[in-house]
């Protein structure tokens, strides 16, 4: 029995061993198995995944992106492998993708993802472009060294380049982008971009058919950027043909017809035909339709304003030509449009829809439907981008406050007030109302971009008199309350309250020195827009020895007399000063001749609410002392000390939109400055003092200066086109000034007007006010610094070239006229010295406004015609 069992056991063991051996023979590992795509797919469990050829990426990232994972059961061949490969191809980062079955063991499979990365850019070369064009393209293309380059990127770059040059009129530009292996870097290429711009495509002729109401000339004039080459009427317009501009110009033609009542006008066909390699012809066929008039105007849905009032605001009445452009402007666009009536009273959800009805013959009934909606109140006011001012400094300028009714006018006024602070770029300011109609509120988001506004002026050198130079520091975001709290400083000074602190020093060695300090707070006390200002200054100027002047003059006189120079006295005078400045006068200074001036002033201003809140009023108290010692350059007084206490009153109004490049608005100031009328209360015989040649009498006469000075200055800015950014602006200016006395024998020798030239106050003025008149020499209209009346008129055309936070550049052309008089009774605002010219202005935040003008003076002054002059401008003038 046991033997039988033992035999059975041995037999079963041998069978089991044979079966196991047979199975193990079937489960041998197969390397690089052949995948037969025509056979039935087999299921495998992924036992391992490896990645090769992508050293810049982590393996687990690529494996995860493939969608494959260890333990996943897939079919080989099957969709899982195909989908994984497609994902890598769609990424565009690889030039070759292979997913390989490396080995199998039974139902388990090992997979290798073989990738080949797209090459990276090692160098980019542009061919056929100027430096400025290359820099412009680089910003648009976004091609960067080190980034991968793919066929899609190449196609995109080609398309962008062609479109870029097509917009500039190079419609036939050719682009070829080539890639060359960089032998010094593995898997990197050198990208060469070849651009042949060809010639600009311009418009040869524009042919128009079907027009009767508008002539060809008027239609061509309506097209702003598609203009015929050689047409003198379009001399300053672009002549290049740009497809996008052409589409816009076709719309402008229809808008022009709509203005004239032709509501059905259409361009039924148009074509652009190549005339030659450089020009095209444009063919337009127009169907004008009928001209329509307004039969009736009905208002529907209005409850706030009566229909008669809305019609008066609309400015259109039955019988008028149906002008669709005017209808849109008077209902929605203009500052006093119908929509703004509602917007200014909180009706933010207001809607207005003009409906044309009963169109018969040549007349139309207008039904203007209104949905007034509920009033919206301001929920939140959010200020973004402020990193300069304390937030309350900005919020105090806002007219939009939480809880108040929404007002579009207040919103626009708030934007203006922010721009007037000078701390934010008005060109990039973005204000977004975010209404919530469900709860009747609106959030106001002020997106601002800070800009540097402090100014530093530094210059130094060595001249004939020694060290010359100037240092001026102007901090426009000062905070005097934090002056003794260093922890609150932003940088090296206390900042954040929007106050202005200026300190400056100027020297021309022993000849001239000047020091000044000033402070201005636009919200004195922090609760109301009442301003406070303080300023103080000291200057000293030294004269020239009489013997030096006499010798220089005699030399000039002899050269003129015996050298054959014949000219007017003005010619001798100008040559005299030319030689004077060219002579070595470092030892000619006379310390016994000097003029010292010291002054201090305090001012308090207030914003007014009447006639409107653009008005301001300023009162200022000032004291000045003039200390003269043998100062022979003034006719009235050469020795002694003069004092003046003044009260200045200034009424001003400013509604300009932008203090740097102004597009619209106006500025007016009317000021009166006067001293106490000492002579009216004194029994002194001023006539005797005036006629006396005694030094003591002269000092007594001018010990207390008395005068009154009245000035008016105005500027008006008018935009000439509708562009929001590159706006052509016409600026008109009218100024005058009068300096009077209470007693004709006690006229002030100081505070006179010095007229002519660039208008910059320099170190060579003798307690005078400098007034510019371009096209003439500095001070040429008042050679003895004794102007007691002046007038100045000008018209300027401004056009911006660059409007950026870092710099603003604009050009100007101007005509100007002005004059000065030494006696008030001779004042005649119509007797003008005329000039015209061109110039440019540059504003840099750290320096301020700079400019250069060239002007030609047409009239004679001191016997000589003004002629051509260059004038350099520093600082904002008003």
KAHU-V480713 format. One record per run of one state. SS is the DSSP state (A for helix, B for strand, O for the rest). FROM is the first residue (numbers start at 1). TO is the last residue. Records with the same first field share a line. If there is no record, write none. Layout:
SS->FROM-TO + FROM-TO
//
This chain:
O->1-1 + 27-29 + 32-41 + 53-58 + 67-72 + 77-78 + 92-93 + 106-107 + 118-119 + 128-130 + 142-147 + 149-150 + 168-173 + 182-187 + 197-201 + 210-215 + 223-227 + 229-231 + 235-239 + 241-242 + 260-265 + 275-278 + 288-292 + 301-306 + 315-320 + 322-323 + 334-337 + 344-350 + 361-362 + 372-376 + 385-390 + 396-404 + 406-407 + 422-423 + 425-429 + 437-440 + 448-449 + 451-454 + 464-465 + 479-479 + 483-485 + 489-489 + 491-492 + 494-494 + 496-498 + 509-511 + 522-529 + 545-545 + 563-568 + 583-588 + 608-614 + 630-639 + 655-664 + 676-677 + 682-685 + 692-694 + 702-703 + 705-707 + 720-728 + 741-752 + 756-756 + 758-768 + 772-772 + 774-779 + 783-786 + 788-788 + 804-806 + 822-823 + 827-832 + 845-847 + 862-863 + 875-878
A->2-26 + 59-66 + 79-91 + 131-141 + 151-167 + 216-222 + 232-234 + 243-259 + 307-314 + 324-333 + 338-343 + 391-395 + 408-421 + 480-482 + 486-488 + 546-562 + 569-582 + 678-681 + 686-691 + 695-701 + 780-782 + 824-826
B->30-31 + 42-52 + 73-76 + 94-105 + 108-117 + 120-127 + 148-148 + 174-181 + 188-196 + 202-209 + 228-228 + 240-240 + 266-274 + 279-287 + 293-300 + 321-321 + 351-360 + 363-371 + 377-384 + 405-405 + 424-424 + 430-436 + 441-447 + 450-450 + 455-463 + 466-478 + 490-490 + 493-493 + 495-495 + 499-508 + 512-521 + 530-544 + 589-607 + 615-629 + 640-654 + 665-675 + 704-704 + 708-719 + 729-740 + 753-755 + 757-757 + 769-771 + 773-773 + 787-787 + 789-803 + 807-821 + 833-844 + 848-861 + 864-874
//
